[in-house]
Amino acid sequence: MQKLLASIALLSPFSAFAGGEGDNSVVRQMQYSDFNYVHNLEYGSLNPVSASGIPINELAVISAGYNWRQGDYHRIDDSGHSNGLSVDAYGIKRLDRVVFEGGLAYFNQNDRSRCWNSSLFQNKLNPFILADSEPSDYNTERFRVNGRMSYNVSNVFRFGINADYNVGVMSDESDPRLETKGMRFIINPGVQWDVTTAFSVGATGGVNLFNESAHYTCVQTALNFQFYIMSGLGTFYPQSGASYTRDAKGTSWFASVDFRYKFSNNVSDYLSVTYSRENENATDGGSTYQFKAGGYLNDKFGFYNRLSFVSSRAAHNIEIWAESNSVKGRWFDQKSVTENGTTHYEVMGSSIKHKESRVQATMSYRFDRLDRQGVSSFTAGGSAMFLMSDTKNYPELYFQKYSRIYVSANVMKHFMVKRVRLGVGLDGAYATSLSASSDFNGLELEHKYSLPLYAYLTSSSVAVNGCIEAKLPVKDFIIGVYIAGGTEMCIGGKLDNYKNDGLNSLNCGLSLAF
């Protein structure tokens, strides 16, 4: 089944080689992402039938990029110096009543002096992390294949399917040597029905499969290392030795219902309501023994609305997005039992160890000045986001609670210089905490892990980023080049751990479209 869906994804970027007469203009191909956003109300939708609304008949893009990041302003479990390469292919192809969209990508990244997290694809809200405290240089390779197909069954009914497959490996070369292998696979079919010429109803549902294995080994087997079976906010179950193994699996279900209404030729609205249940479980010990290292459960509700005003020369878009997460982490009380020289663990009971209630809401506005072909020549926008997180850890009742706001603004100008289309952009952001409180008193990792992570999560910062891009048509091809850079600076917070620290980044790359 996965091979079939992967072949659907692979068809998308390379089907553009098949040729055919499309109505694409060169400028539209140069800015296909902007053009798709402005003229496709369901852009970015979870429902795969949104591919039917792509306003471009065919396109193939091959690109390669380099990224670099360095600075002290980062999470305690992240790297302050990283760089990487990426290569990807993306394509769109419309064949009569069928539309394909998808691509494939390869990423290779190096992280220096990283520790406190061995996971690759594990959910970011899952507190049960396997970790060590030895800073090491990590290399991560990831490969992704994704694709969606939408088929117009009739003039009023559409069917689609989406598949997304991620696989990767992460490793380091210093004791204790970690190798993590993992994958995520998502599949969801979807439908949409035009109830009237102005009103449509759609739905999609699917499954998200997760599988990951982490294995620590040591060349110097005489050494004894501490391994941390984390259980939230810096609490942990201790293990030690020259090796350690973890296997984690998860199955998540999700579903969404969406509505689209066209008030007039220029005004439309899109609404989507989503629910998902995420489930992940970790088992340590490999083939030697079975130790249950925590169960993660998250009930997630999401809401998204986009109101779009599009005329011949301008577009206004107002978006509202909200999400709530109810996280529960279950810990299993176990005792070690030795029989006939073999040790195993027996589960004596279980209880809720970790709880997090997390609410996030964002409102944004985007304005586009359009040229005669409907392509954006000038873009300006802004957004404001509110985040509230309340985390408790039992039975000692350690806690962490904070609320934050993020505001950002951006501008982008595109213009022609002879045959070259140039783009120059600038954006800025500000983040701060409205309230923050915590209690980690008595934790062994209070100053080594819990407080530094809390200090980062509640810090105030400003960021500035800029980019320049150029695209040149050469015969049947469009050659593109871009460079983007930025800096983020901590300007304070509830704790002074990161004050005046910064993080600088640089991204650049080449692309070939046809």
ROTORTOR-655658 format. One record per residue (C-alpha): x, y, z; residue in one letter. Coordinates in steps of 0.001 Angstrom, whole numbers. Each point is the difference from the previous one (the first is absolute). Layout:
N
R       x       y       z aa
R       X       Y       Z  a
...
end
This chain:
514
R       x       y       z aa
R       0       0       0  m
R    2797    2428     923  q
R    1805    -778   -3285  k
R   -3161     791   -1972  l
R    -467    3335    1766  l
R    3672     860    -354  a
R    -278    -546   -3742  s
R   -2952    2425     -83  i
R    2215    2578    1715  a
R    2881    -657   -2358  l
R   -2249     451   -3016  l
R    -775    3587     958  s
R    3357    1758    -415  p
R    1085   -1955   -3042  f
R   -3328    -158   -1850  s
R     720    3563   -1110  a
R    2571   -1499   -2365  f
R   -2909   -1368   -2009  a
R    -605    3373   -1581  g
R   -3439    1198   -1112  g
R   -1503    3398    -527  e
R    -661    1922    3188  g
R   -1206    3524     566  d
R    2947     849    2291  n
R    1767    3265    -526  s
R    3701     251     784  v
R    -616    2488    2823  v
R   -2580   -2304    1576  r
R    2499   -2832     -47  q
R    2649    2247    1526  m
R   -2291     729    2957  q
R   -2091   -3160      63  y
R    -161     -81    3807  s
R   -1400    3550     291  d
R   -2317    -540   -2975  f
R   -1334   -3224    1513  n
R    -628    1659    3374  y
R   -1889    2983   -1426  v
R   -2173   -1953   -2450  h
R    -524   -3271    1903  n
R   -2184     591    3061  l
R     742   -3463    1409  e
R    3787     382    -300  y
R    1673   -2089    2721  g
R   -3161   -1935     850  s
R     201   -3425    1629  l
R   -2594   -1220   -2515  n
R    1781   -1332   -3135  p
R   -2789    1212   -2327  v
R    1452    3491     477  s
R    2389    -975   -2822  a
R   -2914     515   -2417  s
R     138    3705     751  g
R    3649     447   -1032  i
R     -83    2736   -2679  p
R    3065   -1290   -1881  i
R    -310   -2828   -2531  n
R    3509   -1390     218  e
R    3317     792    1596  l
R    3164   -1819    1098  a
R    2607    1530    2312  v
R    3346   -1487    1045  i
R    1896    1889    2688  s
R    3038    -275    2242  a
R     703    2015    3121  g
R    2444     602    2825  y
R    -850    1140    3525  n
R    2192    1190    2860  w
R    -846    1043    3550  r
R    2179    1073    2934  q
R    -552    1617    3381  g
R    -678    -591    3692  d
R   -3712     822     -71  y
R   -1556   -3458    -364  h
R   -1715   -2734    1995  r
R    2142   -2028    2374  i
R    -712   -3119   -2104  d
R     877    1671   -3308  d
R    3277     900   -1691  s
R    1535    3459     -94  g
R    1944    -703   -3168  h
R   -1519   -1907   -2914  s
R     246    -145   -3766  n
R   -1549   -2141   -2674  g
R    -824    -694   -3620  l
R   -3299    -809   -1669  s
R   -1081   -1155   -3450  v
R   -3629    -256   -1023  d
R   -2328    -318   -2960  a
R   -3583    1256    -126  y
R   -2607    -262   -2691  g
R   -3553     787   -1077  i
R   -1811   -1713   -2867  k
R   -3613     320   -1166  r
R   -1331   -2772   -2247  l
R   -3587     648   -1023  d
R   -1946    -758    3216  r
R    3007   -1060    2105  v
R    2540    2233    1771  v
R    3271   -1250    1495  f
R    2169    1952    2441  e
R    3018   -1230    1936  g
R    3695    -521     157  g
R    2995   -1545    1662  l
R    2775    1472    2118  a
R    3317    -917    1628  y
R    1470    1800    3034  f
R    3444    -353    1582  n
R     733    2031    3128  q
R    2853     237    2505  n
R    -576    1179    3591  d
R    2896     788    2305  r
R      24    -449    3789  s
R   -3537   -1308     248  r
R   -1425   -2072    2862  c
R   -3141    -730    2050  w
R   -2065   -1480   -2829  n
R     389   -3205   -2012  s
R   -3282     207   -1924  s
R    -401     595   -3712  l
R   -3733     -63    -843  f
R   -1506    -234    3486  q
R   -2765    2525     731  n
R    1430    3223    1465  k
R   -2579     -14    2832  l
R     890   -3561    1073  n
R    1843     288    3355  p
R    1489   -3523     -55  f
R    3359     704   -1599  i
R    3079   -2209     147  l
R    3018    2236     582  a
R    3621     280    1009  d
R    1837    3088    1257  s
R    3201    -373   -2047  e
R     260    2718   -2725  p
R     666   -1678   -3331  s
R     123     831   -3697  d
R   -3007   -1528   -1752  y
R    -670    -728   -3647  n
R   -3592    -377   -1184  t
R   -1176   -1277   -3368  e
R   -3668     115    -989  r
R   -1854    -983   -3142  f
R   -3580    1002    -764  r
R   -2486   -1020   -2684  v
R   -3397    1673     -46  n
R   -2820     319   -2480  g
R   -3679     725    -346  r
R   -2481    -727   -2727  m
R   -3431    1493    -632  s
R   -2529   -1444   -2454  y
R   -3127    1787   -1229  n
R   -2495   -2868      97  v
R   -2690    2339   -1323  s
R    -646    3710    -310  n
R   -1014     171    3678  v
R    1957   -2816    1712  f
R    3744    -492     494  r
R    2087   -2745    1582  f
R    3645     188    1046  g
R    2729   -1788    1894  i
R    3128    1261    1749  n
R    3123   -1947    1021  a
R    3077    1262    1856  d
R    2950   -2255     864  y
R    2997    1150    2057  n
R    2979   -2191     896  v
R    3267     973    1666  g
R    3053    -927    2026  v
R    1921    2030    2591  m
R    3380    -941    1467  s
R    3108    1273    1769  d
R    3548   -1313     257  e
R     934     550    3651  s
R    -815   -2154    3028  d
R   -2751    -653     777  p
R    -636    -389   -3744  r
R   -3622     421    -960  l
R   -1694   -1269   -3130  e
R   -3691     800    -430  t
R   -2033   -1291   -2929  k
R   -3582    1047    -528  g
R   -2894     553   -2361  m
R   -3382    1709    -231  r
R   -2661    -939   -2512  f
R   -3229    1946    -514  i
R   -2863    -949   -2271  i
R   -3408    1622    -302  n
R   -2703    -131   -2676  p
R   -2400    2912    -407  g
R   -3208    1030   -1758  v
R   -1753    3244    -886  q
R   -3546     668   -1177  w
R   -1269    3193   -1588  d
R   -3407     318    1646  v
R    -700    3091   -2090  t
R    2086    2127   -2343  t
R     961    2115    3029  a
R     201   -2542    2851  f
R    2233   -3095     352  s
R     494   -2563    2765  v
R    3063   -2220     363  g
R    1454   -2564    2382  a
R    3199   -1958     493  t
R    1325   -2485    2527  g
R    3079   -2116     330  g
R    2737   -1598    2010  v
R    3499    1115    1048  n
R    2368   -2909     693  l
R    3222     460    1992  f
R    2886   -2401     592  n
R    3401     778    1500  e
R    2933   -1867    1541  s
R    2901    1533    1935  a
R    3117   -1954     914  h
R    2945    1180    2111  y
R    3333   -1822    -221  t
R    3553     679    1224  c
R    3358    -802   -1542  v
R    1573     190    3450  q
R   -2252   -2578    1653  t
R    1667     459    3384  a
R   -1621    3432     301  l
R   -3313     429    1802  n
R   -2384    2706   -1242  f
R   -3164    1423    1478  q
R   -3134    -256   -2148  f
R   -3037    2093     826  y
R   -3487   -1445    -522  i
R   -1668    3418      19  m
R   -3602     317    1184  s
R    -696    3744    -237  g
R    1350    3285    1455  l
R    3374   -1586     762  g
R   -1254   -2984    2004  t
R    1610   -3266   -1061  f
R     538   -3683     717  y
R    3742    -765     201  p
R    1763   -2703   -1995  q
R    3716    -523    -525  s
R    2408   -2163   -1940  g
R    1965    -187   -3249  a
R   -3070    -529   -2193  s
R   -3733     641     -43  y
R   -2858    -665   -2420  t
R   -3437    1496    -557  r
R   -2809    -853   -2415  d
R   -2910    2403    -391  a
R   -3204    -338   -2000  k
R   -3095    2077    -501  g
R   -3295     113   -1833  t
R   -1936    3249    -342  s
R   -3424     538   -1543  w
R   -1284    3273   -1367  f
R   -3048    1357   -1789  a
R   -1185    3363   -1232  s
R   -3116    1557   -1491  v
R     286    3079   -2212  d
R   -2411    2476   -1534  f
R     460    2448   -2853  r
R   -2399    2811    -814  y
R     182    2466   -2877  k
R   -1737    3253     892  f
R     731    1539   -3400  s
R    2514    -273   -2824  n
R    2533    1875    2161  n
R    -776   -1140    3556  v
R     313   -3556    1348  s
R     398   -1721    3361  d
R    1545   -3331     999  y
R    -535   -1677    3387  l
R    1576   -3207    1331  s
R    -544   -1789    3336  v
R    2436   -2779     951  t
R     300   -2634    2722  y
R    2850   -2427     577  s
R    1066   -2509    2651  r
R    3747    -593     226  e
R    1362   -3101    1716  n
R    3649   -1002     491  e
R    1604   -2655    2227  n
R    3630    -756     803  a
R    1536   -3326    1053  t
R    3623    -225    1114  d
R    2370   -2954     186  g
R    -151   -1416   -3527  g
R     212   -3807     -25  s
R    1588    -121    3475  t
R   -3008    1146    2051  y
R   -3195    2036    -407  q
R    -300    3199    2044  f
R   -3001    2234    -712  k
R    1396    3540    -246  a
R   -3224    1994    -162  g
R   -3182     409   -1999  g
R    -942    3289   -1689  y
R   -3566    1008    -880  l
R   -1138    3323   -1456  n
R   -3506    1102    -959  d
R     313    2877   -2455  k
R   -2690    2316   -1344  f
R     657    2475   -2799  g
R   -1861    2827   -1701  f
R     978    1913   -3129  y
R   -1791    2731   -1938  n
R    1094    2012   -3039  r
R   -1973    2943   -1373  l
R    1225    1064   -3428  s
R    -717    3146   -2050  f
R    1526    -241   -3496  v
R    -491    2554   -2765  s
R    1838     423   -3289  s
R    2810    2061    1561  r
R     -21    -731    3747  a
R    -540   -2800    2525  a
R    -780     186    3727  h
R     130   -3105    2201  n
R    -926    -291    3671  i
R     859   -3275    1722  e
R    -901   -1262    3475  i
R    1498   -3193    1377  w
R    -485   -1560    3449  a
R    1078   -3279    1571  e
R    -341   -1663    3398  s
R    2074   -2929    1277  n
R    -862   -2149    3006  s
R    3110   -2076     722  v
R     148   -2901    2437  k
R    3151   -1976     710  g
R    -504   -3339    1736  r
R    2804   -1602    2013  w
R     124   -3699     847  f
R    1120   -1164    3450  d
R    2198   -3053    -533  q
R    2197   -2295    2016  k
R    3036   -1943   -1105  s
R    -347   -3773     183  v
R    2819   -2507    -590  t
R    -868   -3567    -924  e
R    2471   -2645   -1140  n
R    2639    2673    -447  g
R   -2234    2154   -2226  t
R   -1248    3409    1109  t
R   -3322    1463   -1072  h
R   -2423    2663    1226  y
R   -3519    -558    1267  e
R   -2572    2813    -149  v
R   -1522     573    3437  m
R   -2235    2903   -1013  g
R    -137    3280   -1893  s
R    -953    3611     618  s
R      10    3392   -1697  i
R    3484    1445     404  k
R    -155    3025   -2305  h
R   -2785    2339   -1116  k
R     104    2988   -2310  e
R   -2837    2228   -1112  s
R    1099    2060   -2978  r
R   -2027    2588   -1929  v
R    1233    1971   -2996  q
R   -1789    2578   -2161  a
R    1251    2039   -2972  t
R   -1514    2766   -2088  m
R    1692    1292   -3139  s
R    -616    2407   -2861  y
R    1624      -4   -3434  r
R    -281    2549   -2797  f
R    1147    -666   -3578  d
R     225    2545   -2804  r
R    -627   -1974   -3217  l
R    1233     652   -3505  d
R   -2064    -557   -3146  r
R     653   -3751     135  q
R   -1204    -278    3593  g
R    3523    -458    1360  v
R    1073    1761    3182  s
R    2369    2925    -571  s
R    -115    1237    3594  f
R    -895   -1837    3206  t
R    -405    1346    3529  a
R   -1397   -1692    3055  g
R      53    -544    3704  g
R   -1039   -2514    2622  s
R    -588    -299    3728  a
R     108   -3258    1930  m
R    -977    -845    3582  f
R    1313   -3124    1745  l
R    -890   -1345    3436  m
R    1550   -3119    1525  s
R    -720   -1561    3405  d
R    2090   -3072     875  t
R     -97   -2087    3179  k
R    2087   -2988    1010  n
R   -1133   -2492    2637  y
R      73   -1093    2756  p
R    2325    2773    1262  e
R   -2023    2612   -1943  l
R    2873    1735   -1719  y
R   -1488    2514   -2401  f
R     700    2455   -2793  q
R   -2527    2547   -1191  k
R     359    2879   -2429  y
R   -1827    2082   -2575  s
R    1661    1728   -2958  r
R    -675    2246   -2952  i
R    1781     108   -3347  y
R    -435    2808   -2512  v
R    1556     228   -3449  s
R    -105    2116   -3155  a
R    1382    -538   -3493  n
R     314    1679   -3393  v
R    1061   -1422   -3361  m
R     485    1808   -3313  k
R     303   -1687   -3404  h
R    1005    1879   -3150  f
R    1539    -561   -3417  m
R    3490    1128   -1011  v
R      93    -805   -3702  k
R    -712   -3772     -88  r
R     857    -656    3651  v
R   -2731     -29    2649  r
R    1432    1213    3302  l
R   -1501    -348    3447  g
R    1094    1861    3130  v
R   -1558    -726    3368  g
R     287    1049    3628  l
R   -1760   -1217    3129  d
R     214     572    3728  g
R   -1392   -1694    3092  a
R    -352     592    3730  y
R    -816   -2528    2725  a
R    -520     385    3737  t
R   -1679   -1708    2941  s
R   -3083    1512    1604  l
R     302   -2241    3056  s
R    2257   -2813    1153  a
R     431   -2101    3137  s
R    1603   -3322     856  s
R    1140   -2299    2809  d
R    2837   -2456    -590  f
R    1319     184    3565  n
R    1798   -3189     992  g
R     418   -1436   -3485  l
R    3434   -1474    -706  e
R     -32    1637   -3456  l
R   -1493    3306    1194  e
R    2986    2163    -999  h
R    1386   -2292   -2666  k
R   -3155    -490   -2091  y
R   -3328    1237    1449  s
R     842    3663     651  l
R    1994     542   -3240  p
R   -2904   -1389   -2056  l
R   -2518    2088    1950  y
R    2184    3094    -452  a
R       1    -476   -3777  y
R   -3730    -666    -238  l
R    -850    3171    1962  t
R    2641    2370   -1401  s
R    -641    3172   -1996  s
R    1591     396   -3427  s
R     121    2060   -3173  v
R     821   -1335   -3464  a
R     775    1540   -3380  v
R     287   -1915   -3288  n
R     588     984   -3602  g
R      81   -1768   -3343  c
R     877     625   -3641  i
R   -1003   -2247   -2880  e
R     426     119   -3762  a
R   -1549   -2084   -2768  k
R    1042       4   -3650  l
R   -1826   -1781   -2853  p
R    2362   -1819   -2371  v
R   -1837   -1698   -2877  k
R   -2416   -2474    1665  d
R    1608     279    3419  f
R     -49    2476    2907  i
R    3251     262    1943  i
R    -322    1314    3521  g
R    2356    1042    2781  v
R    -748    1247    3497  y
R    1736    1024    3194  i
R   -1611     698    3356  a
R    1447     889    3361  g
R   -1105    1148    3380  g
R     712     398    3670  t
R   -1953    -525    3195  e
R     989    1636    3293  m
R   -1150    -727    3538  c
R    -838    3274    1749  i
R   -1061   -1363    3382  g
R   -2381   -2323    1765  g
R   -1045   -1390    3347  k
R    3550   -1345     355  l
R    3225    1505   -1361  d
R    1477   -3217   -1423  n
R    -182    1211   -3614  y
R      29    3778     329  k
R    1896    1632   -2885  n
R     613   -3383   -1630  d
R    -780    -273   -3701  g
R    -514   -2466   -2807  l
R    1067     762   -3588  n
R   -1134   -1903   -3080  s
R     734    -145   -3719  l
R   -1789   -1843   -2797  n
R     853     -36   -3698  c
R    -719   -2137   -2999  g
R    -666    -581   -3688  l
R   -3081   -1200   -1851  s
R    -948   -1149   -3474  l
R   -3642     168   -1069  a
R   -1597   -1199   -3216  f
end
